[in-house]
Amino acid sequence: MDLDLRKLRYFVAVAEHRHFGRAAQALFIAQPVLSRQIRAFEQELGCPLFTRSTRSVELTAAGKQLYDEASKITTVVDGALRRVHEAQRGEQRLVVAFSGGLHVSEAIRAFAVSHPEVGIDVLPLPWLERDAPLRDGRAQVGYLRGPFDDSGLRTVPIGAETKVACLPVTHPLATRGALTSADLDGEPILDVKARRTTSLEEKFELIASGQGIALVPVSIAGSYSRPDLVYLKVTDYPPVETCLAVLESNCTGPVADFLDIATATLRRSAGREVR
């Protein structure tokens, strides 16, 4: 079957508002029209997306899965349409994604000197995202930390940074000058396996409230300083590699030029920083 993007957007509105009336208002269409479109969408998919009652609208298991996938689908489509319109207007634009704590502004400034005709947007990456924006078209270049799936990507090493342990100030280890991995044995580590968090802010709130500790790159520690947390170097923990990444199939023109300029600029910057 062909996916109807209009109906998909209608579905997302209902999923987010959990109410047909409010979703219809947000979409500027009549509620009966929205209800018919959603029923038709469910029939096309062959499964119910919502359980309906007189008081609430809730997602089914299939609906939850589709909602998780919908943002990826609409993001890819919106990005493709934006690039089509930019091409029609003769515009050139790059989107540079970057992991939390990493700074790409110096590279953008250097690129702009020789390529003033190319517009640059930046995309801060959520905690759990690395290579996905390069693959779905949201970004053409990424300044990322490893590890990630590098299949189909051209990656250029930039540097490395140590990891530090993030602890609440009330933790018994908080007064130490440095730690080893043995000091952390038995400590609840807030990682993807133990507890999935959607943002650094959420992770740090959990740590500050005493629900665990985390190992984070030192640049993140510098970007998220707060009085109820301490960061301690873990002396025997391996460093985290940083790199620039682009799709192998999209390493031409302004993308290739940006990659060359950013590589030189960011390597110099990484060499000046104390890790």
PAZAPA-4460 file (N, C-alpha, C; in steps of 0.05 Angstrom, whole numbers, plus 32768, in hexadecimal, padded with zeros to 4 digits):
% residues 275
    n_x    n_y    n_z   ca_x   ca_y   ca_z    c_x    c_y    c_z   seq   type   mol
   8011   7FE8   8000   8000   8000   8000   8012   8019   8000     1      M     A
   8007   802F   7FF5   8014   8049   7FF6   800C   8058   800F     2      D     A
   801F   8063   801D   8019   8071   8036   800F   808D   802F     3      L     A
   7FF8   8094   8039   7FEB   80AE   8035   7FF7   80C1   804A     4      D     A
   8008   80D4   8042   8015   80E6   8055   8001   80F9   8062     5      L     A
   7FEC   8101   8054   7FD8   8112   8060   7FCB   8104   8077     6      R     A
   7FC3   80EC   8073   7FB6   80DC   8088   7FCA   80D7   809F     7      K     A
   7FE3   80D3   8098   7FF8   80CF   80AD   7FFA   80E8   80BF     8      L     A
   7FF9   80FF   80B3   7FFA   8118   80C3   7FE1   811B   80D4     9      R     A
   7FCA   8113   80C9   7FB2   8114   80D9   7FB4   8101   80F1    10      Y     A
   7FBF   80E9   80EC   7FC3   80D6   8102   7FD5   80E2   8117    11      F     A
   7FEB   80EE   8110   7FFE   80FA   8123   7FF0   810F   8134    12      V     A
   7FDF   811F   8128   7FD1   8134   8137   7FBE   8128   814C    13      A     A
   7FB0   8113   8144   7F9E   8106   8158   7FAF   80F8   816E    14      V     A
   7FC5   80EC   8166   7FD6   80DE   817A   7FE1   80F2   818E    15      A     A
   7FE8   810A   8185   7FF4   811E   8197   7FDF   812B   81A8    16      E     A
   7FC7   8130   819D   7FB2   813E   81AC   7FA1   812B   81BD    17      H     A
   7FA1   8111   81B5   7F90   80FD   81C2   7F73   8106   81C3    18      R     A
   7F6B   8114   81AE   7F50   811E   81AD   7F4A   8127   8190    19      H     A
   7F35   811C   8184   7F2F   8122   8168   7F27   8140   8164    20      F     A
   7F18   814B   8177   7F10   8166   8174   7F27   817A   8175    21      G     A
   7F39   8176   8188   7F50   8188   818A   7F63   8184   8172    22      R     A
   7F66   816B   8169   7F77   8166   8152   7F6B   8173   8139    23      A     A
   7F51   8171   8136   7F44   817E   811F   7F48   819C   811F    24      A     A
   7F46   81A8   8136   7F4A   81C5   8138   7F67   81CC   8130    25      Q     A
   7F7A   81BC   8139   7F96   81C1   8133   7F9B   81BE   8115    26      A     A
   7F8C   81AC   8108   7F90   81A7   80EB   7F7E   81B9   80DA    27      L     A
   7F6C   81C8   80E7   7F5A   81DA   80D9   7F48   81CA   80C6    28      F     A
   7F3E   81B3   80CF   7F2A   81A4   80C1   7F13   819D   80D4    29      I     A
   7EFD   8194   80C8   7EE6   818C   80D9   7EEB   8171   80E6    30      A     A
   7EE1   816E   80FF   7EE6   8155   810D   7EDB   813C   80FE    31      Q     A
   7EC2   813E   80F3   7EB9   8126   80E4   7ECB   811E   80CD    32      P     A
   7ED7   8132   80C0   7EE9   812C   80AA   7F02   811E   80B5    33      V     A
   7F0D   8127   80CB   7F24   811B   80D7   7F1E   80FE   80DF    34      L     A
   7F07   80FA   80EC   7F00   80DF   80F4   7EFE   80CC   80DD    35      S     A
   7EF2   80D5   80C7   7EF0   80C4   80AF   7F0B   80BE   80A3    36      R     A
   7F1D   80D1   80A3   7F38   80CD   8098   7F47   80B9   80A9    37      Q     A
   7F45   80BA   80C4   7F53   80A8   80D5   7F48   808B   80D1    38      I     A
   7F2D   8089   80D0   7F21   806E   80CB   7F2B   8063   80B1    39      R     A
   7F2C   8074   809C   7F35   806A   8082   7F53   8062   8083    40      A     A
   7F63   8071   8093   7F7F   806A   8096   7F82   804F   80A4    41      F     A
   7F72   804A   80B9   7F73   8031   80C7   7F6B   801A   80B5    42      E     A
   7F57   801E   80A4   7F4F   8009   8091   7F65   8004   807C    43      Q     A
   7F73   8019   8073   7F88   8015   8060   7F9F   8005   806D    44      E     A
   7FA5   800B   8086   7FBB   7FFD   8094   7FB3   7FE1   809D    45      L     A
   7F99   7FDD   80A0   7F8F   7FC3   80A9   7F92   7FBF   80C7    46      G     A
   7F93   7FD4   80D7   7F95   7FD1   80F4   7F8B   7FEB   8101    47      C     A
   7F7F   7FE8   8119   7F76   8000   8128   7F8E   800F   8134    48      P     A
   7F8C   802A   8132   7FA2   803A   813D   7F9A   8047   8158    49      L     A
   7F80   8049   815D   7F77   8055   8176   7F61   8044   8182    50      F     A
   7F60   8045   819D   7F49   803B   81AB   7F39   8054   81B4    51      T     A
   7F20   8055   81AD   7F0F   806C   81B2   7EFB   8067   81C7    52      R     A
   7EF6   807B   81D8   7EE0   807A   81EB   7ED4   8096   81EB    53      S     A
   7EBF   809A   81FB   7EB2   80B4   81FC   7EC3   80C8   8209    54      T     A
   7ED8   80C0   8218   7EE8   80D2   8227   7F05   80D5   821D    55      R     A
   7F0F   80C0   820F   7F2B   80C1   8208   7F30   80B3   81EE    56      S     A
   7F47   80B9   81E3   7F52   80AC   81CB   7F6E   80A3   81D2    57      V     A
   7F73   8089   81D0   7F8D   807E   81D7   7F99   806E   81BF    58      E     A
   7FB3   806E   81BD   7FC0   805F   81A8   7FC0   8041   81AE    59      L     A
   7FBB   8031   819A   7FBF   8014   819C   7FDD   800E   819A    60      T     A
   7FE4   7FF5   819C   8000   7FEE   8199   800A   7FF5   817D    61      A     A
   7FF9   7FF0   8169   8000   7FF7   814D   8002   8015   814A    62      A     A
   7FF0   8024   8158   7FF1   8041   8156   800A   804C   8163    63      G     A
   8012   8041   817A   802B   804A   8186   8043   8046   8174    64      K     A
   8044   802F   8167   805A   802A   8155   805A   803D   813D    65      Q     A
   8042   8042   8132   8040   8054   811B   8048   8071   8124    66      L     A
   8040   8078   813C   8047   8093   8145   8065   8096   8148    67      Y     A
   8072   8081   8152   8090   8082   8154   809C   8085   8138    68      D     A
   8090   8078   8124   809C   8079   810A   8094   8092   80FA    69      E     A
   807D   809E   8102   8072   80B4   80F2   8084   80CC   80F1    70      A     A
   8091   80D3   8108   80A2   80EB   8108   80BA   80E7   80F6    71      S     A
   80C4   80CE   80F4   80DA   80C9   80E2   80D1   80CD   80C5    72      K     A
   80BA   80C2   80BF   80B0   80C4   80A3   80AB   80E1   809B    73      I     A
   809C   80EF   80AC   8096   810B   80A5   80AF   811D   80A4    74      T     A
   80C2   8117   80B5   80DB   8126   80B5   80EA   8122   809A    75      T     A
   80EB   8109   8091   80F9   8103   8077   80EA   8112   8061    76      V     A
   80D0   8110   8060   80C0   811C   804B   80C3   813B   804B    77      V     A
   80C0   8146   8063   80C3   8163   8066   80DF   816D   805D    78      D     A
   80F3   815E   8064   810E   8165   805C   8112   8164   803E    79      G     A
   8107   814F   8032   8108   814C   8015   80FA   8163   8006    80      A     A
   80E3   816A   8010   80D4   8180   8004   80E3   819A   8007    81      L     A
   80EF   819E   801E   80FE   81B7   8022   8115   81B9   800F    82      R     A
   8123   81A3   800B   813A   81A3   7FF8   8131   81A7   7FDC    83      R     A
   811A   819C   7FD4   810F   81A0   7FB9   8109   81BE   7FB5    84      V     A
   80FD   81CB   7FC8   80F6   81E7   7FC6   810F   81F8   7FC5    85      H     A
   8123   81F1   7FD5   813D   81FF   7FD5   814A   81FD   7FBA    86      E     A
   8149   81E5   7FAE   8155   81E1   7F94   8147   81F2   7F7F    87      A     A
   812C   81F3   7F81   811D   8203   7F6E   8124   8220   7F70    88      Q     A
   812A   822A   7F88   8131   8246   7F8C   814F   824B   7F87    89      R     A
   815E   8236   7F81   817A   8239   7F7D   818A   823C   7F96    90      G     A
   817F   8234   7FAD   818D   8236   7FC6   819E   821E   7FCC    91      E     A
   81B4   8223   7FDB   81C4   820D   7FE5   81C4   820F   8003    92      Q     A
   81BF   81F8   8011   81BD   81F9   802E   81C7   81DF   8039    93      R     A
   81D7   81E1   804F   81E0   81C9   805D   81D5   81CA   8079    94      L     A
   81CF   81B2   8083   81C7   81AF   809F   81DD   819E   80AD    95      V     A
   81E8   81A9   80C2   81FD   819C   80D1   81F2   8193   80EC    96      V     A
   81F2   8179   80F1   81E9   816E   810A   8201   816B   811D    97      A     A
   81FC   816E   8137   8212   816B   814A   8209   815F   8164    98      F     A
   8219   814E   8170   8213   8142   8189   8216   8156   81A0    99      S     A
   8208   8152   81B6   8209   8164   81CC   8225   8168   81D7   100      G     A
   822C   8181   81DD   8247   8187   81E7   825B   818C   81D2   101      G     A
   8257   8184   81B9   8269   818A   81A3   8261   81A4   8196   102      L     A
   8276   81B3   818D   8271   81CE   8182   827B   81CF   8165   103      H     A
   8269   81D7   8153   8270   81D7   8136   8271   81F3   812B   104      V     A
   826C   8207   813C   826A   8223   8132   8283   822D   8125   105      S     A
   829A   8225   812F   82B4   822F   8123   82B7   8225   8107   106      E     A
   82AE   820C   8102   82B0   8200   80E7   829C   820E   80D5   107      A     A
   8284   8215   80DF   8270   8223   80CE   827B   823E   80C6   108      I     A
   8287   824C   80D9   8292   8267   80D2   82A7   8265   80BD   109      R     A
   82B9   8251   80BF   82CE   824D   80AC   82C3   8247   8090   110      A     A
   82AE   8236   808F   82A2   822E   8076   8294   8246   8069   111      F     A
   8287   8257   8079   8278   826E   806F   828A   8282   8061   112      A     A
   82A3   8283   8069   82B6   8296   805C   82B9   8290   803F   113      V     A
   82BC   8277   8038   82C1   826F   801C   82A8   8267   800D   114      S     A
   8292   8263   801C   8278   825A   8010   8261   826B   801A   115      H     A
   8262   8285   8016   824C   8296   8020   8231   8291   8014   116      P     A
   8231   8284   7FFD   8218   827E   7FEF   8209   8266   7FFA   117      E     A
   8216   8257   800C   8209   823F   8018   81FE   8246   8034   118      V     A
   81E5   8242   8038   81D9   8246   8052   81DF   822E   8064   119      G     A
   81E2   8233   807E   81E8   821D   8091   81D3   821E   80A7   120      I     A
   81C7   8207   80AC   81B6   8203   80C4   81C4   81EE   80D6   121      D     A
   81BE   81EF   80F0   81C9   81DB   8102   81B2   81CB   810F   122      V     A
   81B9   81B3   8116   81A5   81A0   8121   81B1   8193   813A   123      L     A
   81AB   819D   8152   81B4   8190   816A   81A7   8174   816D   124      P     A
   81B7   8160   8172   81AD   8145   8172   81A3   813D   818E   125      L     A
   818C   8130   818F   8183   8124   81A8   8197   8110   81B2   126      P     A
   8196   810B   81CC   81AA   80FA   81D9   81AD   80DF   81CB   127      W     A
   8197   80D3   81C1   8199   80B8   81B6   819E   80B7   8198   128      L     A
   819F   80CE   818B   81A2   80CF   816E   81BF   80D4   8167   129      E     A
   81C9   80C6   8153   81E3   80CB   8148   81E2   80CD   812A   130      R     A
   81E2   80B6   811C   81E3   80B6   80FF   81C8   80B9   80F2   131      D     A
   81B2   80B6   8100   8197   80B6   80F4   8191   80CF   80E3   132      A     A
   8198   80E7   80EC   8191   80FF   80DB   81A0   80FF   80C0   133      P     A
   81B7   80F2   80BF   81C5   80F1   80A5   81B7   80DE   8092   134      L     A
   81AB   80C9   809D   819E   80B5   808D   8182   80BD   8084   135      R     A
   8174   80CD   8095   8159   80D4   808D   8157   80F0   8080   136      D     A
   816E   80FD   807C   816E   8116   806D   816B   812F   807D   137      G     A
   8169   812D   8098   8167   8145   80A7   8181   8155   80A8   138      R     A
   8198   8148   80A4   81B2   8155   80A4   81C4   8148   808F   139      A     A
   81D6   8159   8085   81E9   814F   8071   8205   8148   807E   140      Q     A
   820A   8155   8094   8224   8151   80A1   821E   814D   80BF   141      V     A
   822D   813C   80CC   822B   8138   80E9   8246   813A   80F7   142      G     A
   8246   8148   810D   825D   8148   811F   8255   8137   8137   143      Y     A
   8260   811F   8138   8254   810A   8149   8269   80FD   815B   144      L     A
   825F   80F0   816F   826F   80DE   8180   8269   80C1   8179   145      R     A
   827E   80B1   817A   8279   8094   8177   8270   8088   8191   146      G     A
   8268   806F   818F   8266   805F   8177   824A   8063   816A   147      P     A
   8248   805E   8150   822E   805E   8142   8231   804D   8129   148      F     A
   821B   8048   811C   821C   8038   8104   8227   8049   80ED   149      D     A
   823F   8043   80E4   824C   8053   80CF   824A   8047   80B3   150      D     A
   8239   8032   80B0   8235   8026   8096   8229   803B   8083   151      S     A
   8235   803E   806B   822B   8051   8057   8233   806D   805D   152      G     A
   8244   8072   8072   824D   808C   8079   826B   8090   8074   153      L     A
   8272   80A8   806D   828F   80AF   806D   8294   80BD   8088   154      R     A
   82A6   80B3   8098   82AC   80BF   80B1   82C9   80C9   80B2   155      T     A
   82CD   80E0   80BE   82E8   80EC   80C0   82EE   80F1   80DD   156      V     A
   8302   80E3   80E9   8308   80E7   8106   8310   8104   810B   157      P     A
   8306   810F   8122   830D   812A   812A   831E   8129   8144   158      I     A
   8315   811B   8158   8324   811A   8171   8318   8106   8184   159      G     A
   831E   8109   819D   8314   80F7   81B1   8311   8107   81CB   160      A     A
   82FF   80FE   81DB   82FB   810B   81F5   82F5   80F6   820B   161      E     A
   82FE   80FC   8222   82FB   80EA   8238   82DE   80EA   8242   162      T     A
   82D7   80D5   8250   82BD   80D4   825D   82C0   80D9   827B   163      K     A
   82AD   80E6   8287   82AD   80EB   82A3   8294   80DF   82B0   164      V     A
   8296   80DA   82CA   827F   80CF   82D8   826F   80E7   82E3   165      A     A
   8255   80E6   82DE   8243   80FB   82E8   8235   80F0   8300   166      C     A
   8238   80FD   8317   822C   80F3   8330   821D   810A   833E   167      L     A
   820A   8104   834F   81FE   8119   8360   8212   8122   8375   168      P     A
   8210   813B   837D   8224   8145   8390   8222   8136   83AB   169      V     A
   820C   8129   83B0   8208   811A   83C9   8214   80FE   83C8   170      T     A
   821F   80F6   83B1   8229   80DB   83AE   8243   80D7   83BF   171      H     A
   8247   80C0   83CB   8260   80BC   83DB   827A   80C0   83CB   172      P     A
   8279   80BC   83B1   8291   80BF   83A1   8295   80DC   8397   173      L     A
   8282   80ED   839D   8283   8108   8391   829A   8119   8399   174      A     A
   82A6   8113   83B0   82BD   8123   83BA   82D8   8119   83B0   175      T     A
   82D8   8103   83A1   82F1   80F9   8396   82FC   810B   8380   176      R     A
   8316   810B   837C   8322   811A   8367   831E   810D   834B   177      G     A
   831F   80F2   834B   831C   80E3   8332   8313   80C7   833A   178      A     A
   830A   80B8   8326   8300   809D   832B   830D   8089   8317   179      L     A
   830A   8070   831D   8310   805B   830A   82F7   804B   8305   180      T     A
   82F7   803B   82F1   82DF   802B   82EB   82D8   8018   8302   181      S     A
   82EC   800F   8311   82E7   7FFE   8328   82D7   800C   833D   182      A     A
   82DB   8027   8340   82CC   8036   8354   82AE   8036   834E   183      D     A
   82A7   8031   8334   828B   8033   832C   827D   8018   832C   184      L     A
   828C   8003   8333   8280   7FE8   8334   8268   7FE8   8347   185      D     A
   8252   7FDE   833E   823A   7FDC   834E   8229   7FF5   834E   186      G     A
   8233   800B   8341   8223   8023   8340   820E   8021   8329   187      E     A
   81F6   802B   832E   81E2   802A   8318   81E9   803F   8303   188      P     A
   81EF   8034   82EB   81F7   8046   82D5   81DF   804B   82C3   189      I     A
   81D9   8064   82BF   81C2   806C   82AE   81CB   806C   8291   190      L     A
   81CA   8055   8284   81D0   8054   8267   81B7   8049   8259   191      D     A
   81BA   8045   823E   81A3   803C   822E   8198   8021   8238   192      V     A
   81AA   800F   8241   81A1   7FF5   8249   8192   7FF6   8264   193      K     A
   819B   8008   8276   818E   8009   8290   8175   801A   8290   194      A     A
   8176   8031   8283   815F   8043   8283   8161   8056   826C   195      R     A
   814F   8054   825A   8150   8065   8241   8146   8081   8248   196      R     A
   8156   8095   8243   814E   80B0   8247   814E   80BE   822C   197      T     A
   813D   80D2   8228   813A   80DF   820E   814A   80F8   820C   198      T     A
   8156   8102   8222   8165   811A   8220   817A   811A   8237   199      S     A
   818E   812B   8233   81A2   812F   8248   8196   813B   8261   200      L     A
   8183   814D   825D   8176   815A   8274   8168   8145   8285   201      E     A
   815A   8132   8278   814D   811D   8287   8161   810C   8296   202      E     A
   8177   8105   8289   818C   80F4   8295   8197   8102   82AE   203      K     A
   819D   811C   82AC   81AA   812B   82C2   8196   812F   82D9   204      F     A
   817C   8132   82D3   8168   8133   82E8   8168   8119   82F8   205      E     A
   8169   8103   82EA   8169   80E9   82F8   8182   80E6   8309   206      L     A
   8199   80EE   82FF   81B1   80EC   830E   81B0   80FE   8327   207      I     A
   81A7   8116   8324   81A6   8129   833A   8193   811F   8350   208      A     A
   817E   8110   8347   816B   8106   835B   8174   80EC   8368   209      S     A
   818C   80E3   8361   8197   80CB   836E   8190   80B1   8362   210      G     A
   8187   80B0   8349   817E   8097   833D   8194   8089   832D   211      Q     A
   81AC   8093   832E   81C2   8086   8320   81D7   809A   8318   212      G     A
   81EC   8090   830A   8201   80A2   8300   8204   809D   82E2   213      I     A
   8214   80AD   82D5   8218   80A9   82B8   8234   80B0   82B0   214      A     A
   823E   80A3   829B   8257   80AA   828F   8252   80BB   8276   215      L     A
   825C   80D3   8276   8256   80E5   825F   8270   80F2   8255   216      V     A
   8271   80F9   823B   8289   8107   8231   828E   8121   8240   217      P     A
   82A8   8128   8242   82AF   813F   8252   82A3   8159   8246   218      V     A
   829F   815B   822C   8294   8173   8220   8277   8177   8229   219      S     A
   8269   8161   822E   824D   8163   8238   824E   816D   8254   220      I     A
   8261   8164   8264   8263   816E   827F   8267   818C   827F   221      A     A
   8277   8196   826C   827C   81B3   826B   8264   81C2   8262   222      G     A
   8252   81B6   8253   823A   81C3   8249   8222   81C2   825B   223      S     A
   8223   81AF   826F   820D   81AB   8281   8216   81AC   829E   224      Y     A
   8221   81C2   82A5   822A   81C6   82C1   8212   81CE   82D2   225      S     A
   8210   81C1   82EA   81FB   81C7   82FC   8204   81C1   8319   226      R     A
   81FB   81D0   832D   8206   81CE   8348   8200   81B3   8356   227      P     A
   81EC   81A5   834D   81E5   818C   835B   81F3   8173   834E   228      D     A
   8205   8178   833B   8213   8162   832E   8231   8167   832F   229      L     A
   8241   8151   8330   825E   8153   832D   8267   8141   8317   230      V     A
   827D   8148   830A   8288   8138   82F5   82A5   8130   82FD   231      Y     A
   82AA   8117   82FC   82C5   810D   8304   82D1   80FC   82EE   232      L     A
   82EA   8101   82E8   82F8   80F2   82D4   82FB   80D5   82DC   233      K     A
   82F6   80C3   82C9   82FA   80A6   82CD   8314   809F   82BF   234      V     A
   8329   809B   82CD   8344   809A   82C2   8349   8083   82AF   235      T     A
   833B   806D   82B2   8341   8056   82A0   832A   8050   828C   236      D     A
   8319   8064   8287   8304   8060   8274   830D   8069   8259   237      Y     A
   8308   805A   8243   8312   8062   8228   8305   807B   821E   238      P     A
   8313   808B   820F   8308   80A4   8204   82F3   809E   81EF   239      P     A
   82E2   80B3   81EA   82CD   80B1   81D6   82D7   80BF   81BC   240      V     A
   82D5   80B2   81A5   82DE   80BE   818C   82C9   80D1   8182   241      E     A
   82D2   80E7   8176   82C0   80FA   8168   82C7   80FA   814B   242      T     A
   82B3   80FF   813A   82B8   80FF   811D   82A4   8110   810E   243      C     A
   82AA   8116   80F6   8297   8121   80E3   828D   810A   80D2   244      L     A
   8273   810B   80CA   8268   80F6   80BB   8255   8101   80A6   245      A     A
   8256   80F5   808E   8244   80FC   8078   823C   80E2   806A   246      V     A
   8227   80E2   805B   8220   80CB   804B   8234   80C8   8035   247      L     A
   823D   80B0   802F   8250   80AB   8019   8244   80B4   7FFF   248      E     A
   822A   80B1   7FFC   821C   80B9   7FE4   8217   80D6   7FE1   249      S     A
   821E   80E6   7FF6   8218   8102   7FF5   8231   8112   7FFD   250      N     A
   8248   8109   7FF5   8261   8117   7FFC   826D   8126   7FE4   251      C     A
   825D   8138   7FD9   8265   8148   7FC2   825D   8165   7FC7   252      T     A
   8267   8177   7FB6   825F   8193   7FB7   8264   81A0   7FD2   253      G     A
   8251   81B0   7FDC   8254   81BE   7FF6   8258   81AB   800D   254      P     A
   824D   8193   800C   8251   8180   8022   826E   8178   8024   255      V     A
   827A   8171   800D   8297   816A   800D   82A8   8182   8016   256      A     A
   82A1   819A   800D   82B1   81B1   8014   82AF   81B6   8032   257      D     A
   8296   81B4   803D   8293   81B8   805A   82A3   81A3   8069   258      F     A
   82A2   818A   8060   82B0   8175   806E   82CE   817B   806F   259      L     A
   82DA   8185   8059   82F7   818B   8059   82FD   81A2   806D   260      D     A
   82ED   81B7   806B   82F2   81CF   807C   82ED   81C8   8099   261      I     A
   82D7   81BA   809F   82D1   81B3   80BA   82E5   81A1   80C7   262      A     A
   82F0   818E   80B7   8304   817C   80C1   831C   818B   80CB   263      T     A
   8326   819D   80BB   833E   81AC   80C3   8338   81BE   80DB   264      A     A
   8321   81CB   80DA   831A   81DE   80EF   8315   81D0   810A   265      T     A
   8306   81BB   8109   82FF   81AD   8122   8317   819D   812E   266      L     A
   8328   8193   811D   8340   8186   8127   8352   819A   8136   267      R     A
   8355   81B2   812B   8364   81C6   8138   8358   81CD   8153   268      R     A
   833D   81D0   8153   832F   81D6   816C   8332   81C0   8180   269      S     A
   8330   81A7   8177   8332   8190   818A   834F   818F   8195   270      A     A
   8363   8197   8186   837E   8197   818F   8383   81AD   81A4   271      G     A
   8373   81C2   81A3   8377   81D8   81B7   8369   81D1   81D1   272      R     A
   8355   81C0   81D0   8345   81BA   81E8   8354   81A7   81FB   273      E     A
   8351   81AA   8214   835C   8198   8228   8347   8183   822F   274      V     A
   834D   816A   822A   833B   8155   8230   8341   8147   824A   275      R     A
***
